[in-house]
Amino acid sequence: MEPNLRPAEVVAELDRYIIGQGAAKRSVAVALRNRQRRMEVAAEERDDILPTNILLIGPTGVGKTEIARRLAQIAHAPFIKVEATKFTEVGYVGRDVESIIRDLLEQTITEVQAQRVGEVEEEARQRAEARIVERLLVIDERASREAAAGDPAPTAPPAPAPGDPAVVAPTAAAPAAAAAAPPTVSGPEAARLARRQRTRRRTLARKLAARQLEDRFVEIEVEESYSPPVEVFSGTGYEEIGWSLADFFSQMAPARKRWKRMSVADARHVLTQEETDRLVDIDRIYDEAIHQVEERGIVFMDEVDKIAGPYSEGHGPDVSGQGVQRDLLPIIEGSAVSTRYGTVHTEHVLFVAAGAFTMARPSDLIPEFQGRFPIRVELQRLEEADLRRILTEPRNALTRQYRALLATEGVELTFTDDGIAELAHQAQLVNEQDENIGARRLFTIVEKVLEDVSFRAGEEEGQTVTVDRAFVLERLGDLVRNDDLRRYVL
């Protein structure tokens, strides 16, 4: 279930990872809150309330993708990120736009199944260990009977005297196998044997729980599902055809059972998986995943500016751009997408589109596509002060990451204020002189500054490395001053 967060609380959560971009945070927070409000509306009005799709406009590296990804994490909602340039118009070689919803559903099924497996994992393990104990009991009893029988090649018993009433030969009604079966016991002897077996079962269960029998070998009966050799082709619609054929042949051929000899440790893993499959209702997982995608799914479409282009009189519309936009319209507006698990309706899926729009403008998108994204938010370029905050304030800040990484080698890494300021200054300088890639430039700068430290970390255990302004300039001075080096290295 989505947490019942107010827009201010959503923005506060986003602030923990993303610096600046307040307008974009407010827009996505309101969109998320509207979805929660919709679930509390009367059922007869709920279906008429559609999500407010958002178009994020801004240069690369300013946080567009991070905002959408963190929003999905906050909402615990199914989320997928796709590149608009991967899809083509129907009739051309390339991925079908409906595969966006299929991929989202596949991902959601995996997540829901992992949750359900976690809920029944303990019970499945107990069932698996109980089956292992029973097999060990059979093995031990067989070994006891063989030991009681004595020599592997025992001598034949003496011939009974004629007319001995203690000897009953097997008749036609009683097969020889029944005659060879162990004699039945009753009364005090049966009770004694039952007590001994219960004691032995408890002992084996205790040793098994303590992992004292991991190296013993046991024979277990396992199920092997049939995997048909169906090749899945890539391209428009072929993925679904391939998987449908695979499902068809799997249902025609039931699971095969056969005995395998393996260690107790391996048997526990195999049997736990088998018991988990029995406890988890896969059909309910499919239904729940479809419901989650329909009601709470979030699709983030990046690079939509790459499929925008004006109409050309000489060549007509761009099939790789405007054709994709036209194919996306039904999914964004609301349609039924057929999948191998059932039909998914997309009316209430939230779509967040993003693009730099440096070579094109939002108005270059076809009018119908623009109308599907009524909320437009422009993200601001990052300044040097923003880069300085990005290095220290977010929970996943680069300085924290590198401190944690080098701490595993016994090296203490510290950053001074002037060192952080110089890192941000150098990143901003390279962004201005070359291509502006926003906060992504910080990855290159920090990695280059700490390259030698990371390389020699294993030899400097117990030492402290201080990254100050002089440390940064010593390792970046020549690169920043040399245009060719800066262009190809930074």
LUMLUMMI-909026 format. One record per residue (C-alpha): residue in one letter; residue number from 1; x, y, z. Coordinates in pm, whole numbers, plus 50000, padded with zeros to 5 digits. Layout:
BEGIN
<rec A; NUM; <X; Y; Z>>
...
# end
This chain:
BEGIN
<rec M; 1; <50000; 50000; 50000>>
<rec E; 2; <50110; 50354; 49931>>
<rec P; 3; <50198; 50551; 50244>>
<rec N; 4; <49949; 50827; 50315>>
<rec L; 5; <50197; 51114; 50277>>
<rec R; 6; <50106; 51476; 50235>>
<rec P; 7; <50276; 51676; 49957>>
<rec A; 8; <50500; 51857; 50207>>
<rec E; 9; <50614; 51522; 50347>>
<rec V; 10; <50687; 51390; 49998>>
<rec V; 11; <50896; 51699; 49920>>
<rec A; 12; <51082; 51655; 50248>>
<rec E; 13; <51165; 51296; 50154>>
<rec L; 14; <51285; 51404; 49810>>
<rec D; 15; <51501; 51674; 49969>>
<rec R; 16; <51701; 51401; 50140>>
<rec Y; 17; <51837; 51287; 49802>>
<rec I; 18; <51787; 51574; 49556>>
<rec I; 19; <51918; 51927; 49587>>
<rec G; 20; <51703; 52212; 49458>>
<rec Q; 21; <51435; 52173; 49189>>
<rec G; 22; <51155; 52272; 49426>>
<rec A; 23; <50896; 52325; 49150>>
<rec A; 24; <50943; 51973; 49011>>
<rec K; 25; <50923; 51820; 49358>>
<rec R; 26; <50598; 52003; 49431>>
<rec S; 27; <50442; 51887; 49105>>
<rec V; 28; <50521; 51519; 49153>>
<rec A; 29; <50418; 51539; 49519>>
<rec V; 30; <50077; 51678; 49424>>
<rec A; 31; <50037; 51412; 49153>>
<rec L; 32; <50112; 51141; 49407>>
<rec R; 33; <49873; 51289; 49660>>
<rec N; 34; <49594; 51306; 49400>>
<rec R; 35; <49631; 50932; 49343>>
<rec Q; 36; <49587; 50872; 49715>>
<rec R; 37; <49285; 51105; 49723>>
<rec R; 38; <49132; 50919; 49429>>
<rec M; 39; <49128; 50592; 49626>>
<rec E; 40; <48908; 50758; 49889>>
<rec V; 41; <48654; 50890; 49638>>
<rec A; 42; <48324; 50710; 49591>>
<rec A; 43; <48351; 50411; 49359>>
<rec E; 44; <48112; 50556; 49098>>
<rec E; 45; <48337; 50862; 49057>>
<rec R; 46; <48676; 50698; 49103>>
<rec D; 47; <48713; 50567; 48747>>
<rec D; 48; <48655; 50913; 48601>>
<rec I; 49; <48951; 51069; 48784>>
<rec L; 50; <49259; 51035; 48565>>
<rec P; 51; <49621; 51097; 48671>>
<rec T; 52; <49789; 51429; 48588>>
<rec N; 53; <50087; 51329; 48375>>
<rec I; 54; <50396; 51547; 48404>>
<rec L; 55; <50656; 51665; 48153>>
<rec L; 56; <50993; 51751; 48309>>
<rec I; 57; <51204; 51987; 48100>>
<rec G; 58; <51567; 52050; 48182>>
<rec P; 59; <51928; 51978; 48085>>
<rec T; 60; <52097; 51650; 48162>>
<rec G; 61; <52223; 51587; 48512>>
<rec V; 62; <51982; 51812; 48703>>
<rec G; 63; <51777; 51535; 48869>>
<rec K; 64; <51487; 51446; 48638>>
<rec T; 65; <51536; 51070; 48658>>
<rec E; 66; <51625; 51078; 49027>>
<rec I; 67; <51302; 51263; 49113>>
<rec A; 68; <51087; 51000; 48941>>
<rec R; 69; <51281; 50706; 49086>>
<rec R; 70; <51273; 50839; 49441>>
<rec L; 71; <50904; 50919; 49407>>
<rec A; 72; <50832; 50557; 49321>>
<rec Q; 73; <51038; 50440; 49620>>
<rec I; 74; <50851; 50675; 49854>>
<rec A; 75; <50515; 50552; 49723>>
<rec H; 76; <50621; 50184; 49709>>
<rec A; 77; <50474; 50190; 49360>>
<rec P; 78; <50562; 49980; 49053>>
<rec F; 79; <50814; 50181; 48854>>
<rec I; 80; <50994; 50148; 48523>>
<rec K; 81; <51227; 50379; 48334>>
<rec V; 82; <51229; 50359; 47956>>
<rec E; 83; <51405; 50547; 47680>>
<rec A; 84; <51168; 50685; 47419>>
<rec T; 85; <51433; 50632; 47149>>
<rec K; 86; <51412; 50251; 47190>>
<rec F; 87; <51068; 50232; 47035>>
<rec T; 88; <50956; 50259; 46676>>
<rec E; 89; <50630; 50305; 46493>>
<rec V; 90; <50419; 49995; 46434>>
<rec G; 91; <50532; 49826; 46115>>
<rec Y; 92; <50901; 49899; 46162>>
<rec V; 93; <51170; 49683; 46320>>
<rec G; 94; <51204; 49773; 46686>>
<rec R; 95; <51031; 49741; 47021>>
<rec D; 96; <50656; 49782; 47045>>
<rec V; 97; <50542; 50059; 47279>>
<rec E; 98; <50313; 49810; 47457>>
<rec S; 99; <50625; 49632; 47582>>
<rec I; 100; <50658; 49920; 47832>>
<rec I; 101; <50355; 49791; 48022>>
<rec R; 102; <50461; 49428; 47981>>
<rec D; 103; <50805; 49500; 48125>>
<rec L; 104; <50649; 49694; 48412>>
<rec L; 105; <50419; 49402; 48489>>
<rec E; 106; <50704; 49150; 48476>>
<rec Q; 107; <50903; 49361; 48719>>
<rec T; 108; <50605; 49401; 48952>>
<rec I; 109; <50536; 49026; 48950>>
<rec T; 110; <50895; 48963; 49056>>
<rec E; 111; <50862; 49209; 49344>>
<rec V; 112; <50525; 49074; 49462>>
<rec Q; 113; <50649; 48716; 49441>>
<rec A; 114; <50955; 48805; 49648>>
<rec Q; 115; <50726; 48951; 49914>>
<rec R; 116; <50506; 48641; 49922>>
<rec V; 117; <50807; 48411; 49934>>
<rec G; 118; <50938; 48604; 50232>>
<rec E; 119; <50607; 48555; 50411>>
<rec V; 120; <50608; 48175; 50372>>
<rec E; 121; <50983; 48117; 50383>>
<rec E; 122; <50989; 47996; 50743>>
<rec E; 123; <50700; 47753; 50695>>
<rec A; 124; <50853; 47623; 50372>>
<rec R; 125; <51186; 47564; 50548>>
<rec Q; 126; <51014; 47373; 50829>>
<rec R; 127; <50831; 47154; 50580>>
<rec A; 128; <51152; 47088; 50389>>
<rec E; 129; <51338; 46990; 50705>>
<rec A; 130; <51053; 46759; 50806>>
<rec R; 131; <51083; 46579; 50471>>
<rec I; 132; <51459; 46550; 50514>>
<rec V; 133; <51414; 46401; 50863>>
<rec E; 134; <51176; 46138; 50726>>
<rec R; 135; <51424; 46041; 50457>>
<rec L; 136; <51705; 46018; 50711>>
<rec L; 137; <51486; 45795; 50928>>
<rec V; 138; <51430; 45560; 50635>>
<rec I; 139; <51802; 45551; 50561>>
<rec D; 140; <51894; 45483; 50925>>
<rec E; 141; <51630; 45209; 50962>>
<rec R; 142; <51750; 45043; 50644>>
<rec A; 143; <52106; 45055; 50773>>
<rec S; 144; <51993; 44905; 51106>>
<rec R; 145; <51818; 44616; 50935>>
<rec E; 146; <52121; 44547; 50720>>
<rec A; 147; <52345; 44552; 51028>>
<rec A; 148; <52107; 44317; 51212>>
<rec A; 149; <52111; 44082; 50916>>
<rec G; 150; <52483; 44046; 50971>>
<rec D; 151; <52706; 43943; 50682>>
<rec P; 152; <52628; 44090; 50338>>
<rec A; 153; <52611; 43723; 50220>>
<rec P; 154; <52431; 43542; 50503>>
<rec T; 155; <52407; 43167; 50508>>
<rec A; 156; <52075; 43005; 50427>>
<rec P; 157; <51858; 42924; 50727>>
<rec P; 158; <51825; 42555; 50818>>
<rec A; 159; <51552; 42364; 50647>>
<rec P; 160; <51244; 42331; 50868>>
<rec A; 161; <51125; 41994; 50976>>
<rec P; 162; <50830; 41853; 50782>>
<rec G; 163; <50499; 41955; 50926>>
<rec D; 164; <50642; 42244; 51137>>
<rec P; 165; <50338; 42473; 51209>>
<rec A; 166; <50566; 42782; 51244>>
<rec V; 167; <50643; 42779; 50873>>
<rec V; 168; <50376; 42910; 50634>>
<rec A; 169; <50461; 42903; 50265>>
<rec P; 170; <50331; 43189; 50045>>
<rec T; 171; <50020; 43096; 49853>>
<rec A; 172; <49894; 43215; 49520>>
<rec A; 173; <49685; 43480; 49698>>
<rec A; 174; <49988; 43606; 49895>>
<rec P; 175; <50270; 43706; 49661>>
<rec A; 176; <50632; 43641; 49739>>
<rec A; 177; <50689; 44009; 49808>>
<rec A; 178; <50442; 43997; 50094>>
<rec A; 179; <50622; 43696; 50234>>
<rec A; 180; <50948; 43890; 50224>>
<rec A; 181; <50802; 44193; 50406>>
<rec P; 182; <50920; 44253; 50763>>
<rec P; 183; <50695; 44087; 51019>>
<rec T; 184; <50432; 44304; 51181>>
<rec V; 185; <50447; 44367; 51552>>
<rec S; 186; <50178; 44458; 51797>>
<rec G; 187; <50126; 44534; 52162>>
<rec P; 188; <50419; 44645; 52381>>
<rec E; 189; <50672; 44584; 52104>>
<rec A; 190; <50489; 44821; 51867>>
<rec A; 191; <50471; 45090; 52134>>
<rec R; 192; <50842; 45050; 52207>>
<rec L; 193; <50928; 45084; 51838>>
<rec A; 194; <50706; 45395; 51806>>
<rec R; 195; <50876; 45560; 52105>>
<rec R; 196; <51217; 45481; 51964>>
<rec Q; 197; <51120; 45628; 51628>>
<rec R; 198; <50986; 45949; 51789>>
<rec T; 199; <51307; 45985; 51987>>
<rec R; 200; <51515; 45929; 51675>>
<rec R; 201; <51305; 46183; 51482>>
<rec R; 202; <51353; 46449; 51750>>
<rec T; 203; <51727; 46384; 51759>>
<rec L; 204; <51759; 46417; 51383>>
<rec A; 205; <51547; 46732; 51379>>
<rec R; 206; <51764; 46889; 51651>>
<rec K; 207; <52086; 46804; 51467>>
<rec L; 208; <51941; 46925; 51140>>
<rec A; 209; <51843; 47260; 51292>>
<rec A; 210; <52195; 47293; 51437>>
<rec R; 211; <52346; 47231; 51092>>
<rec Q; 212; <52525; 46917; 51213>>
<rec L; 213; <52411; 46698; 50923>>
<rec E; 214; <52500; 46925; 50630>>
<rec D; 215; <52753; 46682; 50480>>
<rec R; 216; <52535; 46372; 50498>>
<rec F; 217; <52387; 46247; 50174>>
<rec V; 218; <52021; 46172; 50124>>
<rec E; 219; <51802; 46063; 49835>>
<rec I; 220; <51499; 46285; 49775>>
<rec E; 221; <51226; 46295; 49514>>
<rec V; 222; <51226; 46628; 49333>>
<rec E; 223; <51000; 46779; 49070>>
<rec E; 224; <51150; 46900; 48744>>
<rec S; 225; <50931; 47124; 48534>>
<rec Y; 226; <50945; 47086; 48160>>
<rec S; 227; <51126; 47371; 47983>>
<rec P; 228; <51041; 47368; 47614>>
<rec P; 229; <51316; 47487; 47377>>
<rec V; 230; <51114; 47781; 47242>>
<rec E; 231; <51323; 48064; 47105>>
<rec V; 232; <51193; 48411; 47192>>
<rec F; 233; <51238; 48653; 46905>>
<rec S; 234; <51288; 49024; 46957>>
<rec G; 235; <51077; 49276; 46779>>
<rec T; 236; <50722; 49397; 46765>>
<rec G; 237; <50494; 49147; 46939>>
<rec Y; 238; <50732; 48852; 46908>>
<rec E; 239; <50818; 48847; 47278>>
<rec E; 240; <50457; 48767; 47369>>
<rec I; 241; <50430; 48499; 47098>>
<rec G; 242; <50741; 48324; 47225>>
<rec W; 243; <50635; 48328; 47588>>
<rec S; 244; <50282; 48213; 47502>>
<rec L; 245; <50421; 47911; 47317>>
<rec A; 246; <50649; 47833; 47612>>
<rec D; 247; <50355; 47846; 47854>>
<rec F; 248; <50145; 47627; 47623>>
<rec F; 249; <50406; 47351; 47600>>
<rec S; 250; <50480; 47372; 47975>>
<rec Q; 251; <50114; 47309; 48056>>
<rec M; 252; <50094; 47014; 47815>>
<rec A; 253; <50393; 46843; 47977>>
<rec P; 254; <50341; 46795; 48353>>
<rec A; 255; <50628; 46819; 48599>>
<rec R; 256; <50849; 46513; 48611>>
<rec K; 257; <50955; 46349; 48938>>
<rec R; 258; <51278; 46165; 48990>>
<rec W; 259; <51508; 46067; 49274>>
<rec K; 260; <51830; 46255; 49331>>
<rec R; 261; <52114; 46195; 49572>>
<rec M; 262; <52254; 46511; 49726>>
<rec S; 263; <52387; 46654; 50050>>
<rec V; 264; <52149; 46762; 50323>>
<rec A; 265; <52248; 47127; 50266>>
<rec D; 266; <52154; 47104; 49898>>
<rec A; 267; <51839; 46906; 49976>>
<rec R; 268; <51723; 47175; 50219>>
<rec H; 269; <51756; 47440; 49946>>
<rec V; 270; <51580; 47230; 49680>>
<rec L; 271; <51296; 47118; 49904>>
<rec T; 272; <51246; 47466; 50050>>
<rec Q; 273; <51204; 47602; 49700>>
<rec E; 274; <50962; 47321; 49617>>
<rec E; 275; <50756; 47383; 49931>>
<rec T; 276; <50758; 47756; 49866>>
<rec D; 277; <50608; 47697; 49522>>
<rec R; 278; <50332; 47493; 49683>>
<rec L; 279; <50254; 47755; 49947>>
<rec V; 280; <50254; 48053; 49711>>
<rec D; 281; <49953; 48092; 49485>>
<rec I; 282; <50108; 48216; 49162>>
<rec D; 283; <49772; 48309; 49009>>
<rec R; 284; <49697; 48542; 49300>>
<rec I; 285; <50039; 48698; 49251>>
<rec Y; 286; <49956; 48768; 48887>>
<rec D; 287; <49623; 48925; 48981>>
<rec E; 288; <49778; 49139; 49254>>
<rec A; 289; <50060; 49257; 49027>>
<rec I; 290; <49814; 49356; 48756>>
<rec H; 291; <49608; 49548; 49012>>
<rec Q; 292; <49917; 49731; 49142>>
<rec V; 293; <50027; 49829; 48791>>
<rec E; 294; <49681; 49953; 48700>>
<rec E; 295; <49625; 50153; 49018>>
<rec R; 296; <49974; 50265; 49126>>
<rec G; 297; <50213; 50213; 48834>>
<rec I; 298; <50458; 50489; 48736>>
<rec V; 299; <50625; 50501; 48394>>
<rec F; 300; <50918; 50738; 48347>>
<rec M; 301; <50987; 50808; 47980>>
<rec D; 302; <51321; 50974; 47924>>
<rec E; 303; <51459; 51135; 47609>>
<rec V; 304; <51118; 51235; 47474>>
<rec D; 305; <51282; 51536; 47312>>
<rec K; 306; <51461; 51291; 47078>>
<rec I; 307; <51127; 51185; 46926>>
<rec A; 308; <51011; 51546; 46880>>
<rec G; 309; <51058; 51710; 46544>>
<rec P; 310; <50880; 51954; 46315>>
<rec Y; 311; <50695; 51838; 46006>>
<rec S; 312; <50913; 51845; 45696>>
<rec E; 313; <50749; 51929; 45361>>
<rec G; 314; <51009; 51733; 45168>>
<rec H; 315; <51012; 51417; 45374>>
<rec G; 316; <50686; 51415; 45569>>
<rec P; 317; <50662; 51315; 45936>>
<rec D; 318; <50952; 51137; 46103>>
<rec V; 319; <50845; 50774; 46145>>
<rec S; 320; <51094; 50717; 46426>>
<rec G; 321; <50969; 51022; 46616>>
<rec Q; 322; <50615; 51133; 46545>>
<rec G; 323; <50513; 50773; 46474>>
<rec V; 324; <50626; 50672; 46822>>
<rec Q; 325; <50432; 50962; 46971>>
<rec R; 326; <50115; 50849; 46793>>
<rec D; 327; <50163; 50492; 46915>>
<rec L; 328; <50215; 50612; 47272>>
<rec L; 329; <49893; 50812; 47275>>
<rec P; 330; <49653; 50518; 47341>>
<rec I; 331; <49868; 50383; 47626>>
<rec I; 332; <49896; 50722; 47794>>
<rec E; 333; <49527; 50803; 47741>>
<rec G; 334; <49417; 50458; 47853>>
<rec S; 335; <49398; 50127; 47671>>
<rec A; 336; <49397; 49753; 47735>>
<rec V; 337; <49738; 49587; 47689>>
<rec S; 338; <49738; 49210; 47649>>
<rec T; 339; <50009; 49024; 47839>>
<rec R; 340; <50080; 48659; 47912>>
<rec Y; 341; <49941; 48712; 48263>>
<rec G; 342; <49621; 48893; 48168>>
<rec T; 343; <49498; 49227; 48038>>
<rec V; 344; <49636; 49547; 48190>>
<rec H; 345; <49435; 49870; 48168>>
<rec T; 346; <49649; 50183; 48164>>
<rec E; 347; <49392; 50454; 48240>>
<rec H; 348; <49534; 50522; 48585>>
<rec V; 349; <49905; 50467; 48525>>
<rec L; 350; <50105; 50782; 48598>>
<rec F; 351; <50336; 50884; 48312>>
<rec V; 352; <50629; 51116; 48378>>
<rec A; 353; <50810; 51227; 48062>>
<rec A; 354; <51143; 51407; 48056>>
<rec G; 355; <51380; 51560; 47808>>
<rec A; 356; <51657; 51818; 47778>>
<rec F; 357; <51491; 51990; 47478>>
<rec T; 358; <51815; 52155; 47368>>
<rec M; 359; <51770; 52079; 46997>>
<rec A; 360; <51390; 52073; 47002>>
<rec R; 361; <51111; 52243; 47195>>
<rec P; 362; <50811; 52099; 47374>>
<rec S; 363; <50593; 52263; 47108>>
<rec D; 364; <50759; 52036; 46850>>
<rec L; 365; <50572; 51742; 46999>>
<rec I; 366; <50247; 51664; 46821>>
<rec P; 367; <49951; 51844; 46984>>
<rec E; 368; <49784; 51521; 47097>>
<rec F; 369; <50099; 51414; 47280>>
<rec Q; 370; <50136; 51752; 47444>>
<rec G; 371; <49778; 51729; 47565>>
<rec R; 372; <49849; 51405; 47749>>
<rec F; 373; <50102; 51589; 47970>>
<rec P; 374; <49912; 51886; 48112>>
<rec I; 375; <50171; 51960; 48385>>
<rec R; 376; <50499; 52104; 48260>>
<rec V; 377; <50787; 52178; 48493>>
<rec E; 378; <51119; 52332; 48394>>
<rec L; 379; <51416; 52223; 48603>>
<rec Q; 380; <51690; 52477; 48663>>
<rec R; 381; <52055; 52441; 48571>>
<rec L; 382; <52284; 52358; 48859>>
<rec E; 383; <52516; 52630; 48985>>
<rec E; 384; <52841; 52588; 49172>>
<rec A; 385; <52665; 52629; 49505>>
<rec D; 386; <52428; 52346; 49411>>
<rec L; 387; <52718; 52119; 49323>>
<rec R; 388; <52879; 52195; 49657>>
<rec R; 389; <52561; 52093; 49839>>
<rec I; 390; <52524; 51780; 49626>>
<rec L; 391; <52866; 51664; 49746>>
<rec T; 392; <52767; 51666; 50112>>
<rec E; 393; <52394; 51695; 50188>>
<rec P; 394; <52213; 51401; 50019>>
<rec R; 395; <52204; 51067; 50196>>
<rec N; 396; <52384; 50913; 49900>>
<rec A; 397; <52639; 51194; 49859>>
<rec L; 398; <52960; 51101; 49679>>
<rec T; 399; <53176; 51201; 49975>>
<rec R; 400; <52985; 50959; 50198>>
<rec Q; 401; <53010; 50682; 49942>>
<rec Y; 402; <53387; 50712; 49905>>
<rec R; 403; <53439; 50734; 50281>>
<rec A; 404; <53246; 50409; 50323>>
<rec L; 405; <53431; 50236; 50038>>
<rec L; 406; <53779; 50324; 50161>>
<rec A; 407; <53688; 50244; 50520>>
<rec T; 408; <53663; 49879; 50414>>
<rec E; 409; <54038; 49897; 50342>>
<rec G; 410; <54115; 50064; 50674>>
<rec V; 411; <54170; 50409; 50521>>
<rec E; 412; <54001; 50709; 50680>>
<rec L; 413; <53899; 50969; 50421>>
<rec T; 414; <53814; 51324; 50525>>
<rec F; 415; <53701; 51620; 50313>>
<rec T; 416; <53769; 51976; 50420>>
<rec D; 417; <53534; 52263; 50334>>
<rec D; 418; <53783; 52417; 50092>>
<rec G; 419; <53839; 52075; 49932>>
<rec I; 420; <53468; 52029; 49868>>
<rec A; 421; <53442; 52384; 49737>>
<rec E; 422; <53730; 52319; 49497>>
<rec L; 423; <53574; 51996; 49371>>
<rec A; 424; <53250; 52181; 49296>>
<rec H; 425; <53442; 52469; 49134>>
<rec Q; 426; <53638; 52237; 48904>>
<rec A; 427; <53321; 52051; 48803>>
<rec Q; 428; <53143; 52378; 48725>>
<rec L; 429; <53447; 52503; 48532>>
<rec V; 430; <53458; 52195; 48309>>
<rec N; 431; <53081; 52211; 48257>>
<rec E; 432; <53110; 52572; 48138>>
<rec Q; 433; <53410; 52518; 47911>>
<rec D; 434; <53292; 52189; 47761>>
<rec E; 435; <52957; 52010; 47761>>
<rec N; 436; <52733; 52081; 48060>>
<rec I; 437; <52633; 51744; 48204>>
<rec G; 438; <52525; 51879; 48543>>
<rec A; 439; <52589; 51680; 48857>>
<rec R; 440; <52720; 51383; 48660>>
<rec R; 441; <53044; 51577; 48618>>
<rec L; 442; <53106; 51532; 48989>>
<rec F; 443; <53148; 51158; 48941>>
<rec T; 444; <53433; 51217; 48696>>
<rec I; 445; <53603; 51483; 48906>>
<rec V; 446; <53587; 51296; 49237>>
<rec E; 447; <53695; 50966; 49080>>
<rec K; 448; <53995; 51135; 48917>>
<rec V; 449; <54098; 51307; 49241>>
<rec L; 450; <54078; 50984; 49443>>
<rec E; 451; <54216; 50749; 49180>>
<rec D; 452; <54560; 50710; 49340>>
<rec V; 453; <54412; 50680; 49688>>
<rec S; 454; <54178; 50403; 49577>>
<rec F; 455; <54460; 50224; 49395>>
<rec R; 456; <54695; 50220; 49697>>
<rec A; 457; <54428; 50180; 49967>>
<rec G; 458; <54528; 49822; 50046>>
<rec E; 459; <54887; 49935; 50120>>
<rec E; 460; <54789; 50230; 50342>>
<rec E; 461; <54574; 50060; 50603>>
<rec G; 462; <54532; 50268; 50915>>
<rec Q; 463; <54621; 50597; 50747>>
<rec T; 464; <54411; 50913; 50711>>
<rec V; 465; <54379; 51092; 50376>>
<rec T; 466; <54265; 51455; 50384>>
<rec V; 467; <54115; 51598; 50066>>
<rec D; 468; <54167; 51975; 50077>>
<rec R; 469; <54204; 52240; 49810>>
<rec A; 470; <54574; 52171; 49756>>
<rec F; 471; <54506; 51798; 49723>>
<rec V; 472; <54242; 51861; 49454>>
<rec L; 473; <54455; 52113; 49258>>
<rec E; 474; <54757; 51882; 49264>>
<rec R; 475; <54563; 51610; 49084>>
<rec L; 476; <54348; 51821; 48853>>
<rec G; 477; <54566; 52121; 48769>>
<rec D; 478; <54720; 51995; 48446>>
<rec L; 479; <54397; 51832; 48327>>
<rec V; 480; <54189; 52147; 48368>>
<rec R; 481; <54447; 52374; 48203>>
<rec N; 482; <54499; 52146; 47901>>
<rec D; 483; <54201; 52172; 47666>>
<rec D; 484; <54264; 51839; 47492>>
<rec L; 485; <54318; 51645; 47815>>
<rec R; 486; <54015; 51806; 47975>>
<rec R; 487; <53794; 51725; 47680>>
<rec Y; 488; <53885; 51355; 47669>>
<rec V; 489; <53958; 51278; 48036>>
<rec L; 490; <53713; 51495; 48228>>
# end
